[in-house]
Amino acid sequence: MNIVVIEDEKPAARRLQRMLAELDLEVTKMLHSVEESINWFQQNTHPDLIFLDIQLSDGLSFEIFEEVSVKSAIIFTTAYDEYALKAFKLNSIDYLLKPIDDDELKIAVDKFKEQNNSKQTDIQVNIDDIRKLLINPIDRKYKKRFTIKVGQHIKIIHSDEIECFYSENKATYIHTSGNRNYLIDNSLEHWNEQLDPEQFFRVNRTYIVHINSIKDIVSYTNSRLQLKLHNYDEAEIIVSRERVKDFKNWIE
């Protein structure tokens, strides 16, 4: 069985690879972005099974299938809630909710084997349904408040008080409208999946900004944009070139 994993978080990809190895399954290729995946599928024989993350570093994974006709079976790996995933399930072998559970992984793989043995039919992704679901996930609940430990105290910070999330020296921080920085648990990738996409946008690998925190937007080199926030001025915030189009759509 040929298996490809498409996942932009390399530790998560390696973890999935180890979990599949415990099921005596070998991952033949690891891909980490939309662009890399498109190039690979255009030049290689498509696998039997794809483990596919939804949000990649340079876009949403359904963009791959707009460029390449992929007929492999797909198991989605995603952070969307159960109700949205039930709708998603109609267009794939199965889904795995992050963090991936060993038993659920085995069930998903067994389901693929059963379907593959009984039908031997190609499974196509319904791109329109994926797009609708990603734009308007069902009953999605986003993080509204955060608890921060400050010395012996626990401070509650509401999402509308946050100007930006940023990573520095392998740690994650929030900067508030009160011009304070707080260390917060978990990675930027983790929080990006928990935040309301109407309010927050990940502009590059280092920053997630709140829509109300943006004071000015300035043209920058190489077709990028520079953001100036109301209070945060500790470093330049640059919208990466591959995110500029999505950013412009977000602020409209």
C-alpha positions as CSV (number, residue, x, y, z in Angstrom):
1,M,0.0,0.0,0.0
2,N,1.4,3.4,-1.0
3,I,0.7,6.1,1.6
4,V,1.3,9.9,1.4
5,V,1.0,12.2,4.4
6,I,0.3,15.9,3.7
7,E,0.9,17.8,6.9
8,D,2.7,21.2,7.4
9,E,3.6,20.5,11.0
10,K,6.6,18.2,10.7
11,P,6.4,16.9,14.3
12,A,2.8,15.9,13.7
13,A,3.7,14.3,10.4
14,R,6.5,12.2,12.0
15,R,4.1,11.2,14.8
16,L,1.6,10.0,12.3
17,Q,4.3,8.1,10.5
18,R,5.3,6.3,13.7
19,M,1.7,5.5,14.4
20,L,1.2,4.0,11.0
21,A,4.4,2.0,11.3
22,E,2.9,0.4,14.4
23,L,0.1,-0.8,12.1
24,D,2.8,-2.2,9.7
25,L,2.1,0.5,7.2
26,E,4.9,2.5,5.6
27,V,4.6,6.2,4.5
28,T,6.1,6.5,1.1
29,K,6.1,10.3,0.9
30,M,5.7,13.2,3.3
31,L,4.5,16.5,1.8
32,H,4.2,19.8,3.8
33,S,2.6,22.4,1.6
34,V,0.1,23.0,-1.2
35,E,2.8,24.0,-3.7
36,E,5.0,21.0,-2.8
37,S,2.0,18.6,-3.1
38,I,0.8,19.9,-6.5
39,N,4.4,19.6,-7.9
40,W,4.7,16.0,-6.5
41,F,1.3,14.8,-7.8
42,Q,2.0,16.2,-11.2
43,Q,5.2,14.2,-11.4
44,N,4.5,10.9,-9.6
45,T,2.1,8.0,-9.5
46,H,-0.7,8.8,-7.1
47,P,-0.8,6.7,-3.9
48,D,-3.5,4.4,-2.6
49,L,-4.2,6.5,0.4
50,I,-3.6,10.1,1.5
51,F,-3.6,11.4,5.0
52,L,-4.5,15.1,4.5
53,D,-4.4,18.0,6.8
54,I,-6.8,20.8,6.0
55,Q,-4.9,24.0,6.8
56,L,-1.4,24.0,5.4
57,S,1.3,26.7,5.7
58,D,0.6,28.2,2.2
59,G,-3.2,27.7,2.0
60,L,-6.1,25.2,2.3
61,S,-5.4,21.7,1.1
62,F,-8.4,21.6,-1.3
63,E,-6.4,23.9,-3.5
64,I,-4.3,20.9,-4.4
65,F,-7.3,19.2,-6.1
66,E,-8.1,22.4,-8.1
67,E,-4.8,22.0,-9.9
68,V,-4.4,18.2,-10.0
69,S,-7.0,15.4,-10.4
70,V,-6.2,13.2,-7.5
71,K,-8.1,9.9,-7.3
72,S,-6.5,8.5,-4.2
73,A,-8.6,7.6,-1.1
74,I,-8.3,10.3,1.5
75,I,-8.4,10.3,5.3
76,F,-8.7,13.9,6.6
77,T,-6.7,15.0,9.6
78,T,-8.3,18.2,11.0
79,A,-9.2,20.3,14.1
80,Y,-12.8,21.0,13.1
81,D,-15.5,19.9,15.5
82,E,-17.5,16.8,15.3
83,Y,-20.6,18.2,13.6
84,A,-18.6,19.7,10.7
85,L,-16.7,16.5,10.4
86,K,-19.8,14.4,10.1
87,A,-20.7,16.3,7.0
88,F,-17.1,16.0,5.8
89,K,-17.3,12.3,6.2
90,L,-19.5,11.9,3.2
91,N,-16.7,12.8,0.9
92,S,-13.8,10.8,2.3
93,I,-12.9,7.4,3.8
94,D,-12.9,9.0,7.3
95,Y,-11.5,11.8,9.4
96,L,-9.2,12.0,12.3
97,L,-9.6,14.7,14.9
98,K,-6.3,16.1,16.1
99,P,-4.6,15.0,18.3
100,I,-4.9,11.6,16.5
101,D,-6.0,8.7,18.6
102,D,-4.4,5.2,18.0
103,D,-7.7,3.4,18.0
104,E,-9.4,5.9,15.7
105,L,-6.4,5.6,13.3
106,K,-6.7,1.8,13.2
107,I,-10.5,2.0,12.6
108,A,-9.9,4.5,9.7
109,V,-7.2,2.3,8.1
110,D,-9.4,-0.8,8.5
111,K,-12.3,1.0,6.8
112,F,-10.1,1.9,3.9
113,K,-8.9,-1.7,3.5
114,E,-12.5,-3.0,3.6
115,Q,-13.7,-0.5,1.0
116,N,-10.7,-1.0,-1.2
117,N,-11.0,-4.8,-1.1
118,S,-14.8,-4.8,-1.8
119,K,-15.1,-2.1,-4.5
120,Q,-11.7,-1.2,-5.8
121,T,-13.2,2.1,-6.9
122,D,-11.6,5.5,-7.0
123,I,-12.7,8.1,-4.4
124,Q,-12.9,11.7,-5.5
125,V,-13.0,14.7,-3.2
126,N,-16.0,17.0,-3.6
127,I,-14.2,20.3,-3.7
128,D,-17.3,22.5,-3.5
129,D,-18.6,20.7,-0.4
130,I,-15.2,21.1,1.2
131,R,-15.0,24.8,0.4
132,K,-18.5,25.4,1.8
133,L,-17.7,23.5,5.0
134,L,-14.4,25.4,5.5
135,I,-16.0,28.8,5.0
136,N,-19.0,28.0,7.2
137,P,-18.3,25.1,9.5
138,I,-21.3,23.9,11.4
139,D,-21.7,25.0,15.1
140,R,-18.0,25.9,15.3
141,K,-17.1,27.2,18.7
142,Y,-14.0,29.5,18.9
143,K,-11.8,30.4,21.9
144,K,-13.2,33.6,23.5
145,R,-11.0,33.9,26.6
146,F,-7.6,32.7,27.7
147,T,-6.1,32.1,31.2
148,I,-2.6,33.3,31.8
149,K,-0.5,32.5,34.9
150,V,1.2,35.6,36.2
151,G,3.2,34.7,39.3
152,Q,0.8,33.2,41.8
153,H,-2.2,34.7,40.0
154,I,-4.4,33.5,37.1
155,K,-5.3,36.3,34.7
156,I,-8.3,36.1,32.3
157,I,-7.8,37.8,28.9
158,H,-10.7,38.0,26.4
159,S,-10.0,37.5,22.7
160,D,-11.0,41.1,21.9
161,E,-8.2,42.4,24.2
162,I,-5.6,40.6,22.1
163,E,-3.7,42.5,19.5
164,C,-1.6,39.6,18.2
165,F,-0.2,36.2,19.0
166,Y,3.5,35.7,18.2
167,S,6.2,33.1,18.5
168,E,9.7,33.9,19.7
169,N,12.5,31.5,20.8
170,K,10.2,28.5,20.4
171,A,7.7,30.1,22.8
172,T,4.3,31.6,22.2
173,Y,3.1,35.0,23.5
174,I,0.1,37.3,23.3
175,H,0.3,41.1,23.1
176,T,-2.7,42.9,24.5
177,S,-4.4,46.2,23.8
178,G,-3.0,47.2,27.2
179,N,0.5,46.9,25.7
180,R,1.5,43.9,27.8
181,N,3.1,40.6,26.7
182,Y,2.1,37.3,28.2
183,L,3.6,33.9,27.7
184,I,0.9,31.3,26.8
185,D,1.0,27.6,26.5
186,N,0.9,25.7,23.2
187,S,2.1,26.6,19.7
188,L,1.0,29.2,17.3
189,E,-0.4,26.4,15.1
190,H,-2.5,25.2,18.0
191,W,-4.1,28.6,18.7
192,N,-4.6,29.3,15.0
193,E,-7.1,26.5,14.9
194,Q,-8.9,27.7,18.0
195,L,-9.4,31.4,16.9
196,D,-12.4,32.9,15.1
197,P,-11.1,33.4,11.5
198,E,-13.3,36.5,11.1
199,Q,-11.3,38.2,13.9
200,F,-7.9,36.7,13.6
201,F,-5.6,36.0,10.7
202,R,-2.2,34.3,10.5
203,V,-0.1,36.6,8.4
204,N,3.1,34.5,8.5
205,R,4.8,31.8,10.5
206,T,5.4,34.1,13.5
207,Y,2.3,36.3,13.9
208,I,-1.5,36.0,14.2
209,V,-3.2,39.4,14.3
210,H,-6.6,40.7,15.4
211,I,-8.6,42.7,12.8
212,N,-9.2,45.5,15.2
213,S,-5.5,45.8,16.1
214,I,-4.5,46.9,12.6
215,K,-3.7,50.7,12.5
216,D,-2.1,50.8,9.0
217,I,-1.2,48.6,6.0
218,V,1.8,49.6,4.0
219,S,3.1,48.1,0.7
220,Y,6.4,46.3,1.2
221,T,9.1,44.7,-1.0
222,N,8.4,41.6,-3.1
223,S,4.6,42.1,-3.2
224,R,4.3,41.8,0.5
225,L,2.5,44.0,3.0
226,Q,3.7,45.5,6.3
227,L,1.2,45.9,9.2
228,K,1.4,48.5,11.9
229,L,-0.6,47.7,15.0
230,H,-2.0,50.2,17.5
231,N,0.3,49.2,20.4
232,Y,2.7,46.4,19.3
233,D,5.9,47.9,17.8
234,E,8.6,45.4,19.0
235,A,9.2,44.0,15.5
236,E,8.1,44.4,11.9
237,I,4.9,42.4,11.0
238,I,5.0,41.4,7.3
239,V,2.3,39.5,5.5
240,S,4.1,36.8,3.6
241,R,3.7,36.9,-0.1
242,E,1.7,33.6,-0.3
243,R,-0.7,35.0,2.3
244,V,-1.3,38.5,0.8
245,K,-4.3,37.4,-1.4
246,D,-6.1,35.7,1.5
247,F,-5.3,38.6,3.8
248,K,-6.9,41.1,1.4
249,N,-10.0,38.9,1.2
250,W,-10.0,38.7,5.0
251,I,-10.0,42.5,5.5
252,E,-12.7,43.2,2.9
